Amino acid sequence: MKSIFFHQAAKVELFNARDYYDDLLFGLGKSFIIEIEKTINIIKKNPLAYPIINKNIRKAVIMKFPYSILYIIEKDIVYLLAIMHQKRKPFYWKNRTTKNIS
């Protein structure tokens, strides 16, 4: 099982999306977080399960929500670079690196 670390901007994206869904319908934000957690658990168990979309960046599509997790694998660590909405600015995250990861 790999260690998971979030880019600071990915954390912000996660919480903004959660809040957005909770504003739409109470409890929907929690459902969003549950789907994110399910996908992160798959990544932890098998980080090679998802396809490479750019150099060494992989994309895991979230079920039930129009989001993807973009991540890099380095040794025994998975760095989550973005919690990306699939219909907005598709390459805004390209300049993110493993810096600003926690």
Backbone hydrogen bonds in HBPLUS format (Angstrom, degrees):
<---DONOR---> <-ACCEPTOR-->    atom                        ^
c    i                          cat <-CA-CA->   ^        H-A-AA   ^      H-
h    n   atom  resd res      DA  || num        DHA   H-A  angle D-A-AA Bond
n    s   type  num  typ     dist DA aas  dist angle  dist       angle   num
A0002-LYS N   A0044-LYS O   3.24 MM  42  5.01 161.6  2.27 127.2 131.2     1
A0003-SER N   A0076-ASP O   3.23 MM  73  6.55 168.8  2.24 156.6 154.2     2
A0078-VAL N   A0003-SER O   2.76 MM  75  6.02 162.4  1.79 165.9 172.0     3
A0005-PHE N   A0078-VAL O   2.91 MM  73  6.29 152.9  1.99 164.6 171.3     4
A0080-LEU N   A0005-PHE O   2.75 MM  75  6.05 167.4  1.76 165.9 169.8     5
A0102-SER N   A0006-PHE O   2.77 MM  96  5.49 161.3  1.81 150.1 153.5     6
A0007-HIS N   A0080-LEU O   2.84 MM  73  5.91 152.4  1.92 168.6 164.2     7
A0010-ALA N   A0007-HIS O   2.94 MM   3  5.16 124.0  2.26 103.2 118.3     8
A0011-LYS N   A0007-HIS O   3.13 MM   4  6.57 149.7  2.23 154.7 163.3     9
A0008-GLN N   A0100-ASN O   2.74 MM  92  5.72 152.0  1.81 169.6 176.9    10
A0012-VAL N   A0008-GLN O   3.19 MM   4  6.56 158.0  2.24 148.5 153.8    11
A0013-GLU N   A0009-ALA O   2.94 MM   4  6.22 159.2  1.99 147.0 152.7    12
A0014-LEU N   A0010-ALA O   2.91 MM   4  6.10 155.2  1.97 146.3 152.8    13
A0015-PHE N   A0011-LYS O   3.02 MM   4  6.31 167.7  2.03 156.4 158.0    14
A0016-ASN N   A0012-VAL O   2.87 MM   4  6.00 157.9  1.92 153.2 160.0    15
A0017-ALA N   A0013-GLU O   2.98 MM   4  6.06 160.2  2.02 146.4 151.5    16
A0018-ARG N   A0014-LEU O   2.98 MM   4  6.21 161.2  2.02 148.4 154.2    17
A0019-ASP N   A0015-PHE O   2.97 MM   4  6.09 164.6  1.99 146.2 150.2    18
A0020-TYR N   A0016-ASN O   2.91 MM   4  6.08 155.1  1.97 145.0 152.4    19
A0021-TYR N   A0017-ALA O   2.98 MM   4  6.24 165.3  2.00 156.0 158.4    20
A0022-ASP N   A0018-ARG O   2.94 MM   4  6.20 152.3  2.02 148.9 157.4    21
A0023-ASP N   A0019-ASP O   2.89 MM   4  6.11 146.1  2.01 145.9 155.0    22
A0024-LEU N   A0020-TYR O   3.10 MM   4  6.47 141.5  2.25 142.2 152.7    23
A0025-LEU N   A0021-TYR O   3.03 MM   4  6.28 164.0  2.06 150.4 153.7    24
A0028-LEU N   A0025-LEU O   2.92 MM   3  5.56 164.9  1.94 143.6 147.3    25
A0031-SER N   A0027-GLY O   3.17 MM   4  6.53 152.3  2.25 143.1 150.4    26
A0032-PHE N   A0028-LEU O   2.95 MM   4  6.26 149.5  2.04 144.9 153.2    27
A0033-ILE N   A0029-GLY O   3.01 MM   4  6.33 160.1  2.05 148.9 153.2    28
A0034-ILE N   A0030-LYS O   2.95 MM   4  6.22 156.3  2.00 149.4 156.1    29
A0035-GLU N   A0031-SER O   3.10 MM   4  6.37 156.2  2.15 146.6 151.9    30
A0036-ILE N   A0032-PHE O   2.97 MM   4  6.29 155.1  2.03 150.9 158.5    31
A0037-GLU N   A0033-ILE O   2.84 MM   4  6.07 164.9  1.86 154.7 158.5    32
A0038-LYS N   A0034-ILE O   2.95 MM   4  6.20 153.6  2.02 146.8 153.8    33
A0039-THR N   A0035-GLU O   3.11 MM   4  6.33 160.1  2.15 145.0 149.7    34
A0040-ILE N   A0036-ILE O   2.87 MM   4  6.15 159.9  1.91 155.0 161.3    35
A0041-ASN N   A0037-GLU O   2.91 MM   4  6.10 153.4  1.98 147.4 154.2    36
A0042-ILE N   A0038-LYS O   3.11 MM   4  6.46 146.9  2.23 142.4 150.9    37
A0043-ILE N   A0039-THR O   2.95 MM   4  6.28 160.4  1.99 151.2 156.7    38
A0044-LYS N   A0040-ILE O   2.83 MM   4  6.12 155.5  1.89 150.3 157.0    39
A0045-LYS N   A0041-ASN O   3.09 MM   4  6.26 159.3  2.14 143.8 148.4    40
A0046-ASN N   A0042-ILE O   2.79 MM   4  5.90 160.1  1.83 156.3 162.5    41
A0049-ALA N   A0046-ASN O   3.00 MM   3  5.57 161.7  2.03 126.4 128.0    42
A0059-LYS N   A0051-PRO O   3.03 MM   8  6.00 149.9  2.13 162.9 170.8    43
A0053-ILE N   A0057-ILE O   2.77 MM   4  5.93 162.4  1.80 163.5 167.7    44
A0057-ILE N   A0054-ASN O   2.81 MM   3  5.28 168.1  1.83 139.9 143.4    45
A0058-ARG N   A0071-TYR O   2.78 MM  13  5.31 170.6  1.79 161.0 162.6    46
A0071-TYR N   A0058-ARG O   2.99 MM  13  5.31 155.8  2.05 140.6 147.9    47
A0060-ALA N   A0069-ILE O   2.86 MM   9  5.07 165.3  1.88 149.0 154.1    48
A0069-ILE N   A0060-ALA O   2.76 MM   9  5.07 158.1  1.80 145.2 151.3    49
A0062-ILE N   A0067-TYR O   2.84 MM   5  5.47 169.3  1.85 154.3 153.3    50
A0067-TYR N   A0065-PHE O   2.87 MM   2  5.58 140.6  2.02  97.9  90.3    51
A0086-GLN N   A0066-PRO O   2.80 MM  20  5.48 171.4  1.80 145.5 146.6    52
A0068-SER N   A0084-MET O   2.79 MM  16  5.20 145.7  1.91 143.0 154.6    53
A0084-MET N   A0068-SER O   2.80 MM  16  5.20 138.6  1.97 158.3 162.8    54
A0070-LEU N   A0082-ALA O   2.97 MM  12  5.14 164.9  1.99 145.8 150.2    55
A0081-LEU N   A0070-LEU O   2.76 MM  11  5.51 143.9  1.89 143.5 154.7    56
A0082-ALA N   A0070-LEU O   3.37 MM  12  5.14 156.6  2.43 134.0 134.6    57
A0072-ILE N   A0079-TYR O   2.92 MM   7  5.20 152.0  2.00 141.7 150.4    58
A0079-TYR N   A0072-ILE O   2.82 MM   7  5.20 166.0  1.84 158.8 162.6    59
A0074-GLU N   A0077-ILE O   2.88 MM   3  5.35 170.7  1.89 162.8 166.0    60
A0077-ILE N   A0074-GLU O   2.99 MM   3  5.35 155.4  2.05 126.0 133.7    61
A0092-TYR N   A0089-LYS O   3.40 MM   3  5.74 170.5  2.41 124.2 122.0    62
A0094-LYS N   A0091-PHE O   3.25 MM   3  5.59 171.6  2.26 116.8 119.4    63
A0096-ARG N   A0093-TRP O   2.90 MM   3  5.57 167.1  1.92 131.8 134.3    64
